[in-house]
Amino acid sequence: MGTAPLIVAFDDMPTLAGRELGSSAWIALDQNRINLFADATDDHQWIHIDEERARAEMGSTIAHGFLTLSLLPRLMDDVIRFEGSGKMLNVGVNRVRFVSPAPSGSRVRLTQSVVSVEARAGGWQLTTDCVIEAEGQDKPLCVAQSVMLILPPGQAKAA
């Protein structure tokens, strides 16, 4: 299990630059989650959903790379939370790479560190390095940089 999330006050965000944040708890990447993602995205490629064929040809089905990436907000919530902030907006994801496949049934977690914190649009733009790994696998599943805009309370929209 990961450690308790780091709680950071909105005004203290610049102190995060260059800091390792830690790891999330492990979560299951089971076949049901994979099937739901396939239905939500209309990506029904057999390597993701045909359990019989995948077992015969590859050992098991594998999760969509974009499913792994889409878990970032959920996993980040285990790592860091912001006190005294308004809303958080996903600005983008840089340098995404799907390094290795995630077999159905894997348990995955996020390890995160802060690249930079910049004043932006009346709030803070937080760029973090993110590594999503599967329990027992040497190579990560996905590496990426997450870019988020964290606004103060009461700010209706990004300026």
Secondary structure, DSSP 8 states (H G I E B T S, - for coil): -----EEEEGGGGGGGTT-EEEE---EEE-HHHHHHHHHHHT---HHHH-HHHHHHHHSS-B--HHHHHHTHHHHHHHHEEEET---EEEEEEEEEEE-S--BTTEEEEEEEEEEEEEEETTEEEEEEEEEEEETT-SS-SEEEEEEEEE--TT--S--
